Amino acid sequence: MLQSQAKSAAAPEPKPAESPRDAVRKILAGRGAEVMETARRYYPAEIERLESSIAALVAQGRLKGPISGEELYAFLRRLGLVFSMDVKIRIKEHGELKSIEEKLRKSST
């Protein structure tokens, strides 16, 4: 009887549940985290509710696998959350990434 009490007292406490934001961040791939943070700046309350819903789906096992930034952006647009992302176009030339501005500057001289 004393041994069983000692075992129950020594049992590790369960981990606190992770936040919905952390649960969602684990399944985002590529620029997914960047898309989520940009959307959060425009729609903080909506993104918080969306993260809770996505985290619940992940916990239930109904949503698996990585979600890319492109997929997340398209999904948010379908929900009516319209926002703009910072887009940079760079060109790889001789193993070096250059902006369009740099490329045009060099080609004009």
Order of alpha helices (4+ residues) and beta strands (2+ residues): alpha-alpha-alpha-alpha-alpha-beta-beta-alpha
